[in-house]
Amino acid sequence: MDKLIRKMLHLCFLVTRPLTLGARALIYDESSNAIYLIKHTYQKGWAMPGGGVEVGESGVMALQREIEEETGIIPVDPILKSLYYNNSVSKRDHVLVFLVDNWTLSANFKVNSKEISDGKWFNLDKLPKDVTEDTLHHIKEFL
């Protein structure tokens, strides 16, 4: 029931909000040829971590805040790779995509979000079958 309520609140939020900007990251570990992906509680499939850019916040600041909250990874010098129009969730979304291949780990990390149900490292040669389309697109384009 809790999951249904969260999904309904999320849909209500999507319908009533203005134009939004998001920031997502391909978090890549070159030594193991792996990428870090998350699962949201309100969406199917594995996706790039990240979230919305708040008023007065830069895309990089938002990315660093969201990634640390969702994964415990603190991006260092993220590289902007793309800006795309995302109409899969709302017709008002634009998303900055960053490559993060340099990071530190947060001390005493615990997922600080009810939106995230799981997060894992996946070898690029063994990605799960349910990776979201936009995530697969950006993996193929930038890695």
C-alpha positions as CSV (number, residue, x, y, z in Angstrom):
1,M,0.0,0.0,0.0
2,D,2.9,2.4,0.9
3,K,4.3,1.8,-2.6
4,L,1.0,2.7,-4.2
5,I,0.6,5.9,-2.2
6,R,4.2,7.0,-3.1
7,K,3.5,6.3,-6.8
8,M,0.2,8.4,-6.6
9,L,2.0,11.3,-4.9
10,H,4.8,11.1,-7.5
11,L,2.2,11.2,-10.3
12,C,0.4,14.2,-8.7
13,F,3.8,16.0,-8.4
14,L,4.5,15.4,-12.1
15,V,1.2,16.8,-13.2
16,T,1.4,20.0,-11.1
17,R,5.0,21.0,-11.4
18,P,6.6,23.6,-13.8
19,L,9.6,23.0,-16.1
20,T,12.3,21.0,-14.4
21,L,16.0,20.4,-14.7
22,G,17.6,17.2,-13.5
23,A,21.1,15.9,-13.2
24,R,22.1,12.3,-13.6
25,A,25.4,10.5,-13.6
26,L,27.2,7.6,-15.2
27,I,29.4,6.6,-12.3
28,Y,32.1,4.6,-13.9
29,D,35.0,2.5,-12.3
30,E,37.5,2.0,-15.0
31,S,39.6,-0.5,-13.0
32,S,36.7,-3.0,-12.9
33,N,34.9,-1.7,-16.1
34,A,31.8,-1.2,-13.9
35,I,29.0,1.3,-13.6
36,Y,26.9,2.1,-10.5
37,L,23.1,1.9,-11.1
38,I,20.1,2.4,-8.8
39,K,16.5,1.3,-8.6
40,H,13.8,3.8,-7.8
41,T,10.7,2.8,-5.8
42,Y,8.4,4.5,-8.2
43,Q,9.9,3.3,-11.6
44,K,10.9,-0.1,-13.0
45,G,14.4,-0.9,-14.1
46,W,18.0,0.1,-13.2
47,A,18.9,3.7,-13.8
48,M,21.6,6.3,-13.5
49,P,21.5,8.0,-10.0
50,G,20.7,11.7,-9.7
51,G,17.8,14.0,-9.2
52,G,16.3,17.4,-9.6
53,V,18.2,20.7,-9.6
54,E,16.7,23.0,-6.9
55,V,16.2,26.8,-7.2
56,G,19.5,28.6,-6.8
57,E,21.5,25.4,-7.3
58,S,23.9,24.6,-10.1
59,G,23.7,21.3,-12.0
60,V,27.0,20.1,-10.5
61,M,25.9,21.0,-6.9
62,A,22.6,19.1,-7.5
63,L,24.5,16.1,-8.9
64,Q,26.9,16.0,-6.0
65,R,24.0,16.3,-3.4
66,E,21.8,13.7,-5.1
67,I,24.5,11.2,-5.8
68,E,25.8,11.3,-2.2
69,E,22.2,11.0,-0.8
70,E,21.4,8.0,-3.1
71,T,24.7,6.1,-3.3
72,G,27.2,7.4,-0.7
73,I,29.5,8.3,-3.6
74,I,30.8,11.9,-3.7
75,P,31.6,12.9,-7.3
76,V,34.8,14.8,-7.8
77,D,35.1,16.9,-11.0
78,P,32.0,15.5,-12.8
79,I,32.2,15.9,-16.6
80,L,29.1,17.3,-18.4
81,K,28.5,15.0,-21.4
82,S,24.9,15.7,-22.5
83,L,21.7,17.7,-22.0
84,Y,18.6,15.9,-23.2
85,Y,14.9,16.3,-23.3
86,N,13.3,13.5,-21.3
87,N,9.6,13.0,-22.1
88,S,9.4,9.5,-20.7
89,V,8.2,10.8,-17.3
90,S,7.0,14.3,-18.0
91,K,6.9,16.7,-21.0
92,R,8.7,19.3,-18.9
93,D,11.9,17.5,-18.1
94,H,15.4,18.3,-19.3
95,V,18.3,16.3,-17.9
96,L,22.0,17.0,-17.6
97,V,24.1,13.9,-17.9
98,F,27.5,13.8,-16.3
99,L,30.3,11.2,-16.4
100,V,31.8,10.6,-12.9
101,D,35.0,8.6,-13.0
102,N,36.6,10.2,-10.0
103,W,34.9,10.1,-6.5
104,T,35.3,9.6,-2.8
105,L,33.1,7.6,-0.5
106,S,30.9,9.2,2.2
107,A,31.7,8.1,5.7
108,N,28.9,6.3,7.6
109,F,26.8,6.1,4.4
110,K,23.1,5.1,4.7
111,V,20.6,5.7,1.8
112,N,19.0,9.0,2.7
113,S,16.0,8.7,0.3
114,K,12.7,6.7,0.3
115,E,12.9,6.9,-3.5
116,I,15.8,4.4,-3.8
117,S,15.2,0.7,-3.3
118,D,18.6,-0.6,-4.4
119,G,22.0,0.3,-5.8
120,K,24.8,-1.9,-7.2
121,W,27.9,-1.9,-9.3
122,F,27.5,-3.8,-12.6
123,N,30.2,-4.8,-15.0
124,L,29.5,-3.2,-18.4
125,D,29.7,-6.7,-20.0
126,K,27.0,-8.1,-17.6
127,L,24.3,-5.4,-17.2
128,P,20.9,-6.5,-16.0
129,K,18.1,-6.9,-18.5
130,D,15.9,-4.3,-17.0
131,V,18.2,-1.2,-17.4
132,T,16.2,1.8,-18.5
133,E,16.3,2.9,-22.1
134,D,17.8,6.3,-21.4
135,T,20.5,4.8,-19.2
136,L,21.5,2.2,-21.9
137,H,21.6,5.0,-24.5
138,H,24.0,7.1,-22.4
139,I,26.2,4.0,-21.5
140,K,26.6,3.2,-25.2
141,E,27.2,6.8,-26.1
142,F,29.8,7.7,-23.5
143,L,31.5,4.5,-22.3
